[in-house]
Amino acid sequence: MRVVLKGIHCVKRRLASGEIKTHYYAWRGGPAISAKPGAPEFVQAYNEAHAQLRGPKAGTLMTLIAEYKGSSAFTGLAASSRRSYLNYIKLIEVDFGDLPVAALKDRRIRGEFKTWRDSFSATPRKADYAWTTLARVMSFAKDRGMIDANPCERGGRLYGADRTDKLWGEPEIAAMLAVAPPELALALVMAIWTGQRQGDLLALPWSAYDGSHIRLQQSKTGRRLTMPVGQPLKILLDSTERRGPIVLTNTHGHPWTADGFRSSWGKACKKAGVSGLTFHDLRGSAVVRLALADATVPQIATFTGHSLKDVEAILDAHYLGRDVKLAESAIAKLEARTKL
């Protein structure tokens, strides 16, 4: 069987005798391979050279990163989460890959890491994600006994997202439905009637819908949910052509990619005149809609998969503090119970 070795670099040189000789290298600029091409020794030398290239230097932060990337703590993440982490892991590898693990015992290293994070302060969310990724690697290493302490614990955040006013109200929903193509309209209705994350909705198969309920396992929390389907969503689902195993598809009938959906959603928002709101804000909006319909905190948490604490936080701090409809509803209930 013929073995194809990628990246082999060949250089022809004329010897003093006039003879033309070909020299082979594992890659351009890599180590020379003296064995004859096609021989087992040639393949062995090639593999050894590439193994040394891939292998991290022992005793460095790169070894901790390699261990983390090969563990279930990383491979068990959703594909989108892995891609996101890898982007920031590359930043860490460039700046700290050769940092000796022994240096992590120096109390000053936390300051070095903080300075690195602050170098991204012009984009606070990037800075926070970079720090979170580094902290996750350190937490993994500490948990496995590879380091004594995590120097990135409780690092704080630079980005403070205030979503108090980031609520999809009836006007915004109506404006979006008026211009959105059927594929996006279905996604919107599913979001406000289920309160689920974009990734889980884009991956939802038709087999999860039995005509009255939707069953899914949240990719982020692992929670298994059985959600009764409201009549508006049921009517839309039942009238939607099943163009494949996945419920939400693009105009070509193919499952959405995260980037493709984000791009199409952004264009539709612009056309509808909706700004400052994201698809993820529909998840919080679903919580608010349930609360306005007099659903209790436990009922909302059971339906959307939020924790009780998260539902209370959304209702108390992020969305309902300025919602006059709740105040009006409270007064109406009080008036119905008392004459004083």
C-alpha positions in Angstrom: 0.0 0.0 0.0 1.3 3.4 -1.0 1.6 5.9 1.9 1.1 9.6 1.0 3.1 11.9 3.2 1.9 15.5 3.2 4.2 18.5 3.3 7.4 16.8 2.1 9.8 19.5 0.8 12.2 18.5 -2.0 15.3 20.4 -2.9 17.5 19.5 -5.9 21.2 20.4 -5.7 24.1 20.0 -8.1 27.1 18.2 -6.6 30.7 19.1 -7.3 30.7 16.1 -9.7 27.9 17.5 -11.7 25.4 15.0 -10.4 21.9 16.3 -9.5 20.8 15.0 -6.0 17.4 15.5 -4.4 17.3 16.2 -0.7 14.1 15.6 1.3 12.8 17.4 4.4 9.9 16.6 6.7 8.5 20.1 5.8 9.9 23.3 4.4 12.5 24.4 6.9 12.1 21.1 8.8 14.7 18.4 9.5 16.3 16.5 6.6 15.3 12.9 5.9 18.3 10.8 4.8 16.4 7.6 4.1 15.4 6.6 0.6 11.9 7.8 -0.4 9.4 4.9 -0.3 11.5 3.0 2.3 10.0 2.2 5.8 12.9 4.2 7.3 11.7 7.3 5.3 8.2 7.0 6.7 9.5 6.5 10.2 11.8 9.5 10.1 8.9 11.6 8.7 6.5 10.5 11.5 9.1 11.1 14.2 9.8 14.6 13.0 6.1 15.5 13.0 5.6 13.9 16.4 8.3 16.2 17.8 6.6 19.2 16.1 3.3 18.5 17.7 4.4 17.5 21.1 4.5 20.3 23.6 7.6 21.0 25.6 7.5 19.2 28.8 7.0 21.2 32.0 5.3 24.2 30.2 1.8 25.6 30.2 1.5 24.1 26.7 1.4 20.6 28.4 -1.5 21.6 30.6 -3.4 22.9 27.5 -2.7 19.7 25.6 -4.0 17.7 28.5 -7.1 19.8 28.7 -7.9 19.6 25.0 -7.6 15.8 25.1 -9.9 15.4 28.1 -13.6 14.9 28.3 -13.9 18.2 30.0 -13.2 19.7 26.6 -14.3 17.1 24.1 -17.6 16.8 25.9 -18.5 20.4 25.2 -20.9 21.4 22.4 -19.1 21.9 19.1 -19.8 25.6 19.1 -18.3 25.9 22.6 -15.2 24.0 21.5 -14.7 26.3 18.6 -15.0 29.3 20.8 -12.6 28.0 23.4 -10.0 27.0 20.7 -9.9 30.6 19.5 -8.9 31.8 22.9 -6.6 28.9 23.6 -4.6 30.0 20.6 -4.1 33.4 22.2 -2.9 31.7 25.4 -0.6 29.4 23.5 1.1 32.3 21.7 1.7 34.4 24.8 2.2 31.7 27.5 2.7 28.4 25.8 6.4 28.2 26.9 5.7 29.4 30.4 7.2 26.9 32.9 4.5 25.2 35.0 6.8 26.0 38.0 6.2 29.7 37.4 2.5 29.3 38.4 3.6 29.0 42.0 4.9 32.5 41.9 2.3 34.8 43.4 3.2 37.5 40.8 1.9 35.3 37.9 -1.7 36.3 38.6 -0.7 39.9 38.0 1.0 38.9 34.7 -2.2 37.1 33.6 -4.3 40.2 34.6 -2.0 42.4 32.6 -2.5 40.1 29.6 -6.3 40.2 30.0 -6.3 43.9 30.3 -4.4 44.1 26.9 -7.8 43.3 25.4 -9.7 45.9 27.4 -10.7 47.7 24.2 -13.0 44.7 23.6 -14.2 43.8 27.1 -16.1 40.7 26.1 -13.0 39.3 24.4 -10.9 40.0 27.5 -13.4 38.2 29.7 -13.7 35.2 27.4 -9.9 35.0 27.2 -9.6 35.1 31.0 -12.4 32.5 31.4 -10.7 30.1 29.0 -7.4 30.5 30.9 -9.1 30.0 34.2 -10.8 26.9 32.9 -7.5 25.3 31.8 -6.1 26.1 35.2 -9.1 24.7 37.0 -8.8 21.5 35.0 -5.0 21.3 35.9 -5.6 21.9 39.6 -8.4 19.3 39.7 -6.1 16.7 38.1 -3.3 17.5 40.5 -1.0 19.0 37.9 -0.8 22.3 39.8 -1.4 23.3 43.4 -3.5 26.4 42.9 -5.5 28.1 40.2 -4.1 31.7 39.8 -7.1 32.7 37.8 -9.8 32.1 40.4 -12.4 34.9 40.9 -10.8 37.2 38.3 -13.8 39.4 37.9 -15.2 40.8 34.6 -14.5 43.8 32.4 -17.7 43.5 30.4 -20.9 44.4 32.2 -24.0 43.6 30.0 -27.1 45.4 31.2 -30.1 43.7 29.5 -32.7 45.6 31.6 -34.3 47.1 28.5 -33.4 44.3 26.1 -36.8 42.8 25.8 -38.7 41.7 22.7 -42.0 43.3 23.1 -45.1 42.8 21.0 -44.2 45.7 18.6 -40.7 44.3 17.9 -42.1 40.7 17.5 -44.8 42.0 15.1 -42.3 44.0 13.1 -40.0 41.0 12.7 -42.8 38.7 11.7 -43.9 41.2 9.1 -40.6 41.0 7.1 -39.0 37.7 8.1 -39.0 34.8 5.7 -40.9 31.7 6.9 -37.6 30.0 8.1 -36.8 32.9 10.5 -40.4 33.4 11.5 -40.6 29.8 12.7 -37.4 30.3 14.7 -38.7 33.4 16.4 -42.0 31.8 17.3 -40.2 28.7 18.6 -37.9 30.9 20.8 -40.7 32.9 22.4 -42.9 29.9 23.0 -40.1 27.6 24.3 -37.5 30.0 25.8 -34.7 27.8 24.5 -31.2 28.8 23.3 -30.4 29.3 19.7 -28.1 26.3 19.4 -30.6 23.9 20.9 -33.4 25.2 18.6 -31.2 25.0 15.5 -30.4 21.3 16.3 -33.9 20.3 17.2 -35.1 17.3 15.2 -38.7 16.7 14.1 -38.6 13.5 16.2 -38.6 15.7 19.3 -42.1 16.9 18.5 -45.0 14.6 18.9 -47.8 17.0 18.1 -48.4 18.2 21.6 -45.0 18.3 23.3 -41.3 19.1 22.5 -38.7 17.0 24.2 -35.1 18.1 24.3 -31.9 17.9 26.3 -30.2 21.3 26.7 -26.6 21.2 25.4 -25.3 23.7 27.9 -26.9 22.3 31.1 -27.8 18.8 30.2 -31.3 19.2 31.5 -34.0 17.1 29.8 -37.2 19.1 29.2 -40.7 18.1 28.1 -42.5 21.3 27.0 -46.2 21.5 26.1 -46.5 23.3 22.8 -48.7 26.4 22.8 -51.4 26.6 20.1 -49.7 29.4 18.0 -46.5 27.3 17.8 -48.4 24.1 17.2 -50.3 25.6 14.2 -47.0 26.8 12.7 -45.2 23.5 13.3 -48.0 21.4 11.9 -48.2 23.6 8.7 -44.4 23.6 8.2 -43.0 21.3 5.4 -40.6 18.8 6.8 -37.7 19.2 4.5 -35.3 17.0 6.5 -34.7 15.6 10.0 -34.2 19.1 11.5 -37.0 21.4 12.2 -35.3 24.7 11.4 -33.7 24.9 8.0 -32.5 27.7 5.7 -34.1 28.6 2.4 -32.3 25.7 0.7 -33.8 23.2 3.1 -30.5 22.6 4.8 -29.8 22.8 8.6 -28.6 26.2 9.6 -25.0 26.9 10.5 -24.6 29.2 13.5 -22.9 31.9 11.4 -25.4 31.5 8.6 -28.4 31.9 11.0 -26.8 34.9 12.8 -26.2 36.6 9.5 -29.7 36.1 8.2 -31.2 37.1 11.5 -29.2 40.3 11.6 -30.4 41.2 8.1 -34.0 40.6 9.0 -33.7 42.7 12.2 -32.3 45.5 10.1 -35.1 45.3 7.6 -37.7 45.2 10.5 -36.1 48.3 12.1 -35.3 46.3 15.2 -32.0 47.3 16.8 -30.2 46.6 20.1 -31.9 43.1 20.5 -30.4 39.7 19.9 -31.9 36.3 19.3 -30.8 35.3 22.8 -32.9 38.1 24.3 -35.9 36.1 23.2 -35.0 33.6 25.9 -35.4 36.2 28.6 -38.5 37.6 26.8 -40.1 34.1 27.0 -39.5 34.2 30.8 -41.2 37.6 31.1 -44.1 36.6 28.9 -44.8 33.6 31.2 -44.5 35.8 34.3 -47.0 38.3 32.7 -49.3 35.4 32.2 -49.1 34.7 36.0 -46.8 31.7 35.7 -44.9 31.1 39.0 -41.1 31.0 39.2 -41.1 27.2 39.6 -43.5 26.8 36.6 -41.3 29.0 34.4 -38.1 27.2 35.5 -39.7 23.8 34.7 -40.7 25.0 31.2 -37.6 26.9 30.1 -34.9 24.9 31.9 -33.6 27.8 33.9 -32.7 27.3 37.5 -35.0 28.9 40.0 -32.2 31.4 40.9 -31.8 32.4 37.3 -35.5 32.9 36.7 -35.7 35.1 39.8 -32.6 37.0 38.7 -34.1 37.7 35.2 -37.4 38.8 36.7 -36.0 40.8 39.5 -32.9 42.4 38.1 -32.7 42.3 34.3 -36.2 42.6 32.9 -39.1 43.3 35.3 -37.8 46.2 37.3 -39.1 48.7 34.8 -42.1 46.7 33.4 -45.2 48.8 34.1 -47.5 46.0 33.0 -46.6 43.9 36.1 -47.2 46.8 38.4 -50.6 47.4 36.7 -51.4 43.7 37.1 -50.5 43.8 40.8 -52.7 46.8 41.4 -55.6 45.1 39.5 -55.3 42.1 41.8 -55.2 44.3 44.9 -58.3 46.2 43.8 -60.1 42.9 43.2 -59.4 41.8 46.8 -60.0 44.9 48.8 -62.1 48.1 48.8 -59.7 50.1 50.9 
